[in-house]
Structure formats: structure tokens, C-alpha cells
Amino acid sequence: QVQLVESGGGLVQAGDSLRLSCAVSGRTSSTYLIGWFRQAPGKERIFVGSIIWDDSNRFYADSGKGRFTISRDNAKNTVFLEMNKLEPEDTAVYYCAAKFISDKDYRYWGRGTQVTVSS
């Protein structure tokens, strides 16, 4: 079992930056992929980006390229999502999730943290 807890969300203005954290605990593995997702009101949850736990390879959805950066601190078992130049369209609940690289679907999910961007 793996537990994930997101934090760092809040209310910000357009153009601001915000850093979300995802604390990972339990039976972690070097072959895990930690992903960030978001779900805006009335919309489906979508992929934001991901990072391989052991080698820091990162993948980003087009919506976040150039504005979002994923990083990790293995000593603290924490993955970060740094978001810059936030837009009202970035308003959503942000989730982190974990899966083995070979899995199709993410196995473990956090409860999410709300990010609200005002115009």
C-alpha cells in the first residue's frame, strides 16, 4: 500500500505561482511513476504530468509545458508540482497518484488539494 497526501493549494491571483507537495509513504518503489492530475468543476480529471521515482524523467501534458515543473525530494519522499503564471483556467482540485511504470492505470491516489486562481 502507498499513501499520498497533497498540500499547498489555495487561492491565488492570475499570474501568481504556487507549489504543491505530494508526500508519499508506505511501500514505495524505485519503479513507481508519480503523476499529477487535476479536475476542474464539471469536467473530467486530466493528466498534468509525471515523474519516475528513481531517475527523475518527467512527462508533461501540453497544458502545463513551460509553466509547470515536477520535481522530487527522495530524502523527504515528496514530489512537487511548481506552477507558474497561473491562469483562471488552472482552477481545479489537484491530485497526485502512483503506479508501477508497467501498469496501465494509477493504483493509489491522494485526496487532492484545491487550487483557485482569480482573474
Order of alpha helices (4+ residues) and beta strands (2+ residues): beta-beta-beta-beta-beta-beta-beta-beta-beta-beta-beta
